[in-house]
Amino acid sequence: MKKLLDTSKKLGNPKVRKSSVANAVRMATLTMHPDNVICAGSKAAGCMDDCLKLSGLGGVYPSINQARQARTDYWHSDRSGFLDQLHRELGNFTKLCAAQNVQGVVRLNVMSDIRWEDHDVPQSFPRLQFYDYTKLADRFKRPLPDNYRLMFSYSGREQYQNQVRSFFKSRTDAPMAVVFRHKDFPSTFMGRPVINGDDSDWVNVNNRGVVVGLVAKGPAKTNTNGFVVDNQVIPTLNF
């Protein structure tokens, strides 16, 4: 594999690109092609079919998803080789950020949900800040590395409600991302204030105790299985 990380200034993911504000932050991302192993919560959440893998340029140029699939295949076939390469690239990224006097911020799960803390990745690079979305609520039940922040990803599907209950029972103030069908977000959702999350991921994950409202994109615009929330149908906490 020639390269795992995208560290260019013109990152492929537009919202991640927006996070590199005022030249104070430089982003690095890892985008793999999702499956039920590296996205273990996707089946219950009902998000695999409407994943962002087919939105943006990924739905236009087959080569983009071919490259993502190659990274996923590498992860499955040679885990130690993948991690060795990832460590090398993160080390180089750390040096680049130091030379440019910017804060390095890394999102490794752009379209996956791997427990990077279990592989000692954030812990090995204390000068970098890491963040991710996750559908695995038990990741909030134990301390994360100081430089790793997670945002819980909500789904309204009945099959996923154990994860939602587990997240709220953990009493974490980590943000929760909710995909709404329309941009006129409600003011609150499940007892938390709602903010517009379609600008900057890095801003989103550093807001505490909020719901990060996202507008359905790509195939998710027509989702009807409960993953995308209808703005006028707001559930209540009933745990």
ChimeraX commands (.cxc) that place a marker at each C-alpha (Angstrom):
marker #1 position 0.00,0.00,0.00 radius 0.5
marker #1 position 1.58,3.25,-1.16 radius 0.5
marker #1 position -0.17,5.51,1.36 radius 0.5
marker #1 position -2.82,5.18,4.04 radius 0.5
marker #1 position -3.31,8.77,5.21 radius 0.5
marker #1 position -4.53,11.79,3.32 radius 0.5
marker #1 position -2.47,14.68,4.69 radius 0.5
marker #1 position -2.91,17.09,1.81 radius 0.5
marker #1 position -4.24,20.60,2.39 radius 0.5
marker #1 position -7.10,19.86,-0.03 radius 0.5
marker #1 position -8.58,16.88,1.80 radius 0.5
marker #1 position -11.15,14.80,-0.06 radius 0.5
marker #1 position -13.80,15.00,2.67 radius 0.5
marker #1 position -15.33,18.52,2.49 radius 0.5
marker #1 position -16.41,18.79,6.13 radius 0.5
marker #1 position -13.05,17.56,7.36 radius 0.5
marker #1 position -11.47,20.09,5.02 radius 0.5
marker #1 position -13.47,22.86,6.68 radius 0.5
marker #1 position -11.97,21.85,10.02 radius 0.5
marker #1 position -8.56,23.14,8.95 radius 0.5
marker #1 position -9.53,26.68,9.87 radius 0.5
marker #1 position -7.30,29.74,9.91 radius 0.5
marker #1 position -4.25,27.59,9.12 radius 0.5
marker #1 position -3.99,26.78,12.83 radius 0.5
marker #1 position -4.90,23.12,12.30 radius 0.5
marker #1 position -3.69,20.59,9.76 radius 0.5
marker #1 position -5.81,17.49,9.23 radius 0.5
marker #1 position -4.92,13.92,8.38 radius 0.5
marker #1 position -7.57,11.32,7.55 radius 0.5
marker #1 position -7.82,7.60,6.93 radius 0.5
marker #1 position -10.72,6.50,4.71 radius 0.5
marker #1 position -11.43,2.79,4.36 radius 0.5
marker #1 position -14.33,1.09,2.64 radius 0.5
marker #1 position -16.83,0.06,5.34 radius 0.5
marker #1 position -17.95,-3.49,6.02 radius 0.5
marker #1 position -19.65,-5.25,8.91 radius 0.5
marker #1 position -16.31,-5.98,10.59 radius 0.5
marker #1 position -14.70,-2.55,10.65 radius 0.5
marker #1 position -18.16,-0.97,11.17 radius 0.5
marker #1 position -19.49,-3.40,13.76 radius 0.5
marker #1 position -22.47,-1.25,14.76 radius 0.5
marker #1 position -23.66,-0.51,11.24 radius 0.5
marker #1 position -26.02,-3.46,10.86 radius 0.5
marker #1 position -28.09,-2.60,13.96 radius 0.5
marker #1 position -27.96,1.11,13.16 radius 0.5
marker #1 position -29.14,0.54,9.58 radius 0.5
marker #1 position -26.57,2.89,8.08 radius 0.5
marker #1 position -24.54,0.62,5.81 radius 0.5
marker #1 position -26.74,0.88,2.72 radius 0.5
marker #1 position -26.94,4.66,3.01 radius 0.5
marker #1 position -23.35,5.23,4.08 radius 0.5
marker #1 position -21.45,8.26,2.78 radius 0.5
marker #1 position -19.28,5.85,0.79 radius 0.5
marker #1 position -21.46,6.67,-2.24 radius 0.5
marker #1 position -21.80,10.40,-1.65 radius 0.5
marker #1 position -19.54,13.10,-3.07 radius 0.5
marker #1 position -16.75,12.01,-5.38 radius 0.5
marker #1 position -17.01,8.44,-4.09 radius 0.5
marker #1 position -20.24,8.12,-6.03 radius 0.5
marker #1 position -18.66,9.52,-9.20 radius 0.5
marker #1 position -15.23,7.94,-9.53 radius 0.5
marker #1 position -14.99,4.16,-8.96 radius 0.5
marker #1 position -11.24,4.50,-8.35 radius 0.5
marker #1 position -11.92,6.28,-5.05 radius 0.5
marker #1 position -13.82,3.37,-3.54 radius 0.5
marker #1 position -11.33,0.93,-5.05 radius 0.5
marker #1 position -8.56,2.67,-3.11 radius 0.5
marker #1 position -10.68,2.61,0.05 radius 0.5
marker #1 position -11.35,-1.10,-0.43 radius 0.5
marker #1 position -7.63,-1.77,-0.87 radius 0.5
marker #1 position -6.97,-0.22,2.56 radius 0.5
marker #1 position -9.71,-2.35,4.11 radius 0.5
marker #1 position -8.31,-5.49,2.48 radius 0.5
marker #1 position -4.85,-4.57,3.81 radius 0.5
marker #1 position -6.27,-4.23,7.34 radius 0.5
marker #1 position -7.93,-7.65,7.14 radius 0.5
marker #1 position -5.00,-9.48,5.54 radius 0.5
marker #1 position -1.97,-7.95,7.27 radius 0.5
marker #1 position -2.92,-6.17,10.49 radius 0.5
marker #1 position 0.63,-5.78,11.77 radius 0.5
marker #1 position 1.87,-4.43,8.43 radius 0.5
marker #1 position -1.02,-1.98,8.30 radius 0.5
marker #1 position -0.30,-0.70,11.82 radius 0.5
marker #1 position 3.43,-0.42,11.16 radius 0.5
marker #1 position 2.76,1.69,8.08 radius 0.5
marker #1 position 0.18,3.80,9.93 radius 0.5
marker #1 position 2.67,4.51,12.70 radius 0.5
marker #1 position 5.31,5.57,10.18 radius 0.5
marker #1 position 2.91,7.91,8.40 radius 0.5
marker #1 position 1.67,9.43,11.66 radius 0.5
marker #1 position 5.26,9.98,12.71 radius 0.5
marker #1 position 5.93,11.83,9.48 radius 0.5
marker #1 position 2.74,13.85,9.93 radius 0.5
marker #1 position 3.83,14.84,13.43 radius 0.5
marker #1 position 7.11,16.18,12.02 radius 0.5
marker #1 position 5.28,18.05,9.24 radius 0.5
marker #1 position 2.97,19.78,11.73 radius 0.5
marker #1 position 5.88,20.72,13.98 radius 0.5
marker #1 position 7.76,22.22,11.03 radius 0.5
marker #1 position 4.70,24.25,10.04 radius 0.5
marker #1 position 3.90,25.23,13.64 radius 0.5
marker #1 position 0.32,23.93,13.41 radius 0.5
marker #1 position -1.73,21.53,15.50 radius 0.5
marker #1 position -2.04,18.14,13.86 radius 0.5
marker #1 position -5.55,16.65,14.04 radius 0.5
marker #1 position -6.28,13.11,12.87 radius 0.5
marker #1 position -9.50,11.32,12.00 radius 0.5
marker #1 position -8.80,7.64,11.36 radius 0.5
marker #1 position -12.42,6.44,11.13 radius 0.5
marker #1 position -13.80,8.53,8.30 radius 0.5
marker #1 position -15.89,5.54,7.17 radius 0.5
marker #1 position -14.95,2.87,9.69 radius 0.5
marker #1 position -15.33,2.24,13.43 radius 0.5
marker #1 position -12.09,0.67,14.57 radius 0.5
marker #1 position -11.07,0.87,18.25 radius 0.5
marker #1 position -7.75,2.59,17.63 radius 0.5
marker #1 position -7.17,2.99,21.36 radius 0.5
marker #1 position -6.90,-0.83,21.57 radius 0.5
marker #1 position -4.05,-0.69,19.06 radius 0.5
marker #1 position -2.10,1.98,20.97 radius 0.5
marker #1 position -2.36,4.46,18.11 radius 0.5
marker #1 position -3.43,7.74,19.79 radius 0.5
marker #1 position -1.28,6.91,22.82 radius 0.5
marker #1 position 1.81,6.71,20.61 radius 0.5
marker #1 position 1.42,10.24,19.25 radius 0.5
marker #1 position 0.68,12.61,22.16 radius 0.5
marker #1 position 1.47,15.69,20.06 radius 0.5
marker #1 position -1.44,14.90,17.73 radius 0.5
marker #1 position -5.13,15.26,18.50 radius 0.5
marker #1 position -7.40,12.39,17.37 radius 0.5
marker #1 position -11.17,12.28,16.96 radius 0.5
marker #1 position -13.78,9.94,15.51 radius 0.5
marker #1 position -17.47,9.15,15.30 radius 0.5
marker #1 position -18.52,5.78,16.74 radius 0.5
marker #1 position -21.62,3.59,16.98 radius 0.5
marker #1 position -20.06,1.47,19.74 radius 0.5
marker #1 position -21.38,2.88,23.01 radius 0.5
marker #1 position -19.12,0.77,25.20 radius 0.5
marker #1 position -16.16,2.84,24.03 radius 0.5
marker #1 position -17.44,5.58,26.36 radius 0.5
marker #1 position -17.41,3.33,29.43 radius 0.5
marker #1 position -13.68,3.41,29.94 radius 0.5
marker #1 position -11.17,6.26,29.85 radius 0.5
marker #1 position -9.89,7.23,26.43 radius 0.5
marker #1 position -6.41,8.62,25.80 radius 0.5
marker #1 position -6.24,12.32,26.62 radius 0.5
marker #1 position -5.69,13.17,22.95 radius 0.5
marker #1 position -8.60,11.09,21.59 radius 0.5
marker #1 position -12.20,12.34,21.50 radius 0.5
marker #1 position -15.22,10.42,20.31 radius 0.5
marker #1 position -18.68,11.46,19.13 radius 0.5
marker #1 position -21.52,8.95,19.45 radius 0.5
marker #1 position -23.50,8.36,16.25 radius 0.5
marker #1 position -27.25,7.99,16.83 radius 0.5
marker #1 position -29.80,5.86,15.00 radius 0.5
marker #1 position -33.50,5.59,15.76 radius 0.5
marker #1 position -33.80,1.95,14.70 radius 0.5
marker #1 position -35.30,-0.35,17.30 radius 0.5
marker #1 position -32.40,-2.79,16.85 radius 0.5
marker #1 position -29.97,-0.04,17.87 radius 0.5
marker #1 position -31.68,1.25,21.02 radius 0.5
marker #1 position -29.51,-0.82,23.37 radius 0.5
marker #1 position -26.55,1.19,22.11 radius 0.5
marker #1 position -28.41,4.47,22.63 radius 0.5
marker #1 position -29.39,3.48,26.17 radius 0.5
marker #1 position -25.84,2.40,26.93 radius 0.5
marker #1 position -24.49,5.74,25.72 radius 0.5
marker #1 position -26.80,7.76,27.95 radius 0.5
marker #1 position -26.24,5.46,30.93 radius 0.5
marker #1 position -22.49,6.08,30.65 radius 0.5
marker #1 position -23.29,9.70,31.63 radius 0.5
marker #1 position -20.66,11.00,29.29 radius 0.5
marker #1 position -20.80,14.58,28.05 radius 0.5
marker #1 position -19.45,13.48,24.66 radius 0.5
marker #1 position -21.46,14.91,21.76 radius 0.5
marker #1 position -24.02,12.78,19.93 radius 0.5
marker #1 position -24.41,13.12,16.16 radius 0.5
marker #1 position -27.92,12.79,14.70 radius 0.5
marker #1 position -28.72,12.72,10.98 radius 0.5
marker #1 position -31.91,14.69,10.31 radius 0.5
marker #1 position -33.94,14.61,7.14 radius 0.5
marker #1 position -34.10,18.41,6.84 radius 0.5
marker #1 position -31.90,21.32,7.88 radius 0.5
marker #1 position -34.48,22.95,10.17 radius 0.5
marker #1 position -33.13,21.17,13.24 radius 0.5
marker #1 position -35.17,21.01,16.45 radius 0.5
marker #1 position -33.82,23.11,19.32 radius 0.5
marker #1 position -33.39,20.04,21.55 radius 0.5
marker #1 position -33.17,16.29,21.02 radius 0.5
marker #1 position -33.42,13.72,23.84 radius 0.5
marker #1 position -32.75,16.42,26.41 radius 0.5
marker #1 position -29.73,17.95,24.72 radius 0.5
marker #1 position -29.42,21.23,22.80 radius 0.5
marker #1 position -28.93,20.79,19.04 radius 0.5
marker #1 position -26.15,22.57,17.17 radius 0.5
marker #1 position -25.51,22.72,13.41 radius 0.5
marker #1 position -22.83,20.15,12.73 radius 0.5
marker #1 position -22.36,20.56,9.00 radius 0.5
marker #1 position -19.49,23.03,9.24 radius 0.5
marker #1 position -16.53,21.65,11.17 radius 0.5
marker #1 position -15.99,18.18,12.63 radius 0.5
marker #1 position -13.24,19.46,14.91 radius 0.5
marker #1 position -15.57,22.08,16.38 radius 0.5
marker #1 position -18.32,19.46,16.76 radius 0.5
marker #1 position -16.32,16.93,18.72 radius 0.5
marker #1 position -15.06,19.61,21.10 radius 0.5
marker #1 position -18.59,20.69,22.03 radius 0.5
marker #1 position -19.74,18.85,25.13 radius 0.5
marker #1 position -23.23,17.74,26.12 radius 0.5
marker #1 position -24.81,18.59,22.76 radius 0.5
marker #1 position -26.49,16.91,19.83 radius 0.5
marker #1 position -24.66,17.60,16.58 radius 0.5
marker #1 position -27.30,17.95,13.87 radius 0.5
marker #1 position -26.34,16.71,10.42 radius 0.5
marker #1 position -28.45,16.89,7.26 radius 0.5
marker #1 position -28.96,13.62,5.36 radius 0.5
marker #1 position -26.70,13.43,2.31 radius 0.5
marker #1 position -26.33,11.14,-0.69 radius 0.5
marker #1 position -28.36,7.91,-0.46 radius 0.5
marker #1 position -29.36,8.77,3.13 radius 0.5
marker #1 position -31.78,11.41,1.80 radius 0.5
marker #1 position -34.27,8.62,1.06 radius 0.5
marker #1 position -33.55,6.47,4.14 radius 0.5
marker #1 position -36.68,5.10,5.79 radius 0.5
marker #1 position -35.36,2.47,8.24 radius 0.5
marker #1 position -34.99,4.82,11.22 radius 0.5
marker #1 position -31.36,5.81,10.83 radius 0.5
marker #1 position -32.34,9.24,9.49 radius 0.5
marker #1 position -34.56,11.14,11.92 radius 0.5
marker #1 position -37.66,12.97,10.72 radius 0.5
marker #1 position -37.38,16.46,12.19 radius 0.5
marker #1 position -40.92,16.49,13.55 radius 0.5
marker #1 position -40.63,13.07,15.26 radius 0.5
marker #1 position -38.47,13.58,18.34 radius 0.5
marker #1 position -38.01,10.63,20.71 radius 0.5
marker #1 position -37.82,11.08,24.46 radius 0.5
marker #1 position -35.51,9.52,27.00 radius 0.5
marker #1 position -37.37,6.53,28.40 radius 0.5
marker #1 position -34.72,4.29,29.85 radius 0.5
marker link #1:1,2 radius 0.2
marker link #1:2,3 radius 0.2
marker link #1:3,4 radius 0.2
marker link #1:4,5 radius 0.2
marker link #1:5,6 radius 0.2
marker link #1:6,7 radius 0.2
marker link #1:7,8 radius 0.2
marker link #1:8,9 radius 0.2
marker link #1:9,10 radius 0.2
marker link #1:10,11 radius 0.2
marker link #1:11,12 radius 0.2
marker link #1:12,13 radius 0.2
marker link #1:13,14 radius 0.2
marker link #1:14,15 radius 0.2
marker link #1:15,16 radius 0.2
marker link #1:16,17 radius 0.2
marker link #1:17,18 radius 0.2
marker link #1:18,19 radius 0.2
marker link #1:19,20 radius 0.2
marker link #1:20,21 radius 0.2
marker link #1:21,22 radius 0.2
marker link #1:22,23 radius 0.2
marker link #1:23,24 radius 0.2
marker link #1:24,25 radius 0.2
marker link #1:25,26 radius 0.2
marker link #1:26,27 radius 0.2
marker link #1:27,28 radius 0.2
marker link #1:28,29 radius 0.2
marker link #1:29,30 radius 0.2
marker link #1:30,31 radius 0.2
marker link #1:31,32 radius 0.2
marker link #1:32,33 radius 0.2
marker link #1:33,34 radius 0.2
marker link #1:34,35 radius 0.2
marker link #1:35,36 radius 0.2
marker link #1:36,37 radius 0.2
marker link #1:37,38 radius 0.2
marker link #1:38,39 radius 0.2
marker link #1:39,40 radius 0.2
marker link #1:40,41 radius 0.2
marker link #1:41,42 radius 0.2
marker link #1:42,43 radius 0.2
marker link #1:43,44 radius 0.2
marker link #1:44,45 radius 0.2
marker link #1:45,46 radius 0.2
marker link #1:46,47 radius 0.2
marker link #1:47,48 radius 0.2
marker link #1:48,49 radius 0.2
marker link #1:49,50 radius 0.2
marker link #1:50,51 radius 0.2
marker link #1:51,52 radius 0.2
marker link #1:52,53 radius 0.2
marker link #1:53,54 radius 0.2
marker link #1:54,55 radius 0.2
marker link #1:55,56 radius 0.2
marker link #1:56,57 radius 0.2
marker link #1:57,58 radius 0.2
marker link #1:58,59 radius 0.2
marker link #1:59,60 radius 0.2
marker link #1:60,61 radius 0.2
marker link #1:61,62 radius 0.2
marker link #1:62,63 radius 0.2
marker link #1:63,64 radius 0.2
marker link #1:64,65 radius 0.2
marker link #1:65,66 radius 0.2
marker link #1:66,67 radius 0.2
marker link #1:67,68 radius 0.2
marker link #1:68,69 radius 0.2
marker link #1:69,70 radius 0.2
marker link #1:70,71 radius 0.2
marker link #1:71,72 radius 0.2
marker link #1:72,73 radius 0.2
marker link #1:73,74 radius 0.2
marker link #1:74,75 radius 0.2
marker link #1:75,76 radius 0.2
marker link #1:76,77 radius 0.2
marker link #1:77,78 radius 0.2
marker link #1:78,79 radius 0.2
marker link #1:79,80 radius 0.2
marker link #1:80,81 radius 0.2
marker link #1:81,82 radius 0.2
marker link #1:82,83 radius 0.2
marker link #1:83,84 radius 0.2
marker link #1:84,85 radius 0.2
marker link #1:85,86 radius 0.2
marker link #1:86,87 radius 0.2
marker link #1:87,88 radius 0.2
marker link #1:88,89 radius 0.2
marker link #1:89,90 radius 0.2
marker link #1:90,91 radius 0.2
marker link #1:91,92 radius 0.2
marker link #1:92,93 radius 0.2
marker link #1:93,94 radius 0.2
marker link #1:94,95 radius 0.2
marker link #1:95,96 radius 0.2
marker link #1:96,97 radius 0.2
marker link #1:97,98 radius 0.2
marker link #1:98,99 radius 0.2
marker link #1:99,100 radius 0.2
marker link #1:100,101 radius 0.2
marker link #1:101,102 radius 0.2
marker link #1:102,103 radius 0.2
marker link #1:103,104 radius 0.2
marker link #1:104,105 radius 0.2
marker link #1:105,106 radius 0.2
marker link #1:106,107 radius 0.2
marker link #1:107,108 radius 0.2
marker link #1:108,109 radius 0.2
marker link #1:109,110 radius 0.2
marker link #1:110,111 radius 0.2
marker link #1:111,112 radius 0.2
marker link #1:112,113 radius 0.2
marker link #1:113,114 radius 0.2
marker link #1:114,115 radius 0.2
marker link #1:115,116 radius 0.2
marker link #1:116,117 radius 0.2
marker link #1:117,118 radius 0.2
marker link #1:118,119 radius 0.2
marker link #1:119,120 radius 0.2
marker link #1:120,121 radius 0.2
marker link #1:121,122 radius 0.2
marker link #1:122,123 radius 0.2
marker link #1:123,124 radius 0.2
marker link #1:124,125 radius 0.2
marker link #1:125,126 radius 0.2
marker link #1:126,127 radius 0.2
marker link #1:127,128 radius 0.2
marker link #1:128,129 radius 0.2
marker link #1:129,130 radius 0.2
marker link #1:130,131 radius 0.2
marker link #1:131,132 radius 0.2
marker link #1:132,133 radius 0.2
marker link #1:133,134 radius 0.2
marker link #1:134,135 radius 0.2
marker link #1:135,136 radius 0.2
marker link #1:136,137 radius 0.2
marker link #1:137,138 radius 0.2
marker link #1:138,139 radius 0.2
marker link #1:139,140 radius 0.2
marker link #1:140,141 radius 0.2
marker link #1:141,142 radius 0.2
marker link #1:142,143 radius 0.2
marker link #1:143,144 radius 0.2
marker link #1:144,145 radius 0.2
marker link #1:145,146 radius 0.2
marker link #1:146,147 radius 0.2
marker link #1:147,148 radius 0.2
marker link #1:148,149 radius 0.2
marker link #1:149,150 radius 0.2
marker link #1:150,151 radius 0.2
marker link #1:151,152 radius 0.2
marker link #1:152,153 radius 0.2
marker link #1:153,154 radius 0.2
marker link #1:154,155 radius 0.2
marker link #1:155,156 radius 0.2
marker link #1:156,157 radius 0.2
marker link #1:157,158 radius 0.2
marker link #1:158,159 radius 0.2
marker link #1:159,160 radius 0.2
marker link #1:160,161 radius 0.2
marker link #1:161,162 radius 0.2
marker link #1:162,163 radius 0.2
marker link #1:163,164 radius 0.2
marker link #1:164,165 radius 0.2
marker link #1:165,166 radius 0.2
marker link #1:166,167 radius 0.2
marker link #1:167,168 radius 0.2
marker link #1:168,169 radius 0.2
marker link #1:169,170 radius 0.2
marker link #1:170,171 radius 0.2
marker link #1:171,172 radius 0.2
marker link #1:172,173 radius 0.2
marker link #1:173,174 radius 0.2
marker link #1:174,175 radius 0.2
marker link #1:175,176 radius 0.2
marker link #1:176,177 radius 0.2
marker link #1:177,178 radius 0.2
marker link #1:178,179 radius 0.2
marker link #1:179,180 radius 0.2
marker link #1:180,181 radius 0.2
marker link #1:181,182 radius 0.2
marker link #1:182,183 radius 0.2
marker link #1:183,184 radius 0.2
marker link #1:184,185 radius 0.2
marker link #1:185,186 radius 0.2
marker link #1:186,187 radius 0.2
marker link #1:187,188 radius 0.2
marker link #1:188,189 radius 0.2
marker link #1:189,190 radius 0.2
marker link #1:190,191 radius 0.2
marker link #1:191,192 radius 0.2
marker link #1:192,193 radius 0.2
marker link #1:193,194 radius 0.2
marker link #1:194,195 radius 0.2
marker link #1:195,196 radius 0.2
marker link #1:196,197 radius 0.2
marker link #1:197,198 radius 0.2
marker link #1:198,199 radius 0.2
marker link #1:199,200 radius 0.2
marker link #1:200,201 radius 0.2
marker link #1:201,202 radius 0.2
marker link #1:202,203 radius 0.2
marker link #1:203,204 radius 0.2
marker link #1:204,205 radius 0.2
marker link #1:205,206 radius 0.2
marker link #1:206,207 radius 0.2
marker link #1:207,208 radius 0.2
marker link #1:208,209 radius 0.2
marker link #1:209,210 radius 0.2
marker link #1:210,211 radius 0.2
marker link #1:211,212 radius 0.2
marker link #1:212,213 radius 0.2
marker link #1:213,214 radius 0.2
marker link #1:214,215 radius 0.2
marker link #1:215,216 radius 0.2
marker link #1:216,217 radius 0.2
marker link #1:217,218 radius 0.2
marker link #1:218,219 radius 0.2
marker link #1:219,220 radius 0.2
marker link #1:220,221 radius 0.2
marker link #1:221,222 radius 0.2
marker link #1:222,223 radius 0.2
marker link #1:223,224 radius 0.2
marker link #1:224,225 radius 0.2
marker link #1:225,226 radius 0.2
marker link #1:226,227 radius 0.2
marker link #1:227,228 radius 0.2
marker link #1:228,229 radius 0.2
marker link #1:229,230 radius 0.2
marker link #1:230,231 radius 0.2
marker link #1:231,232 radius 0.2
marker link #1:232,233 radius 0.2
marker link #1:233,234 radius 0.2
marker link #1:234,235 radius 0.2
marker link #1:235,236 radius 0.2
marker link #1:236,237 radius 0.2
marker link #1:237,238 radius 0.2
marker link #1:238,239 radius 0.2
view
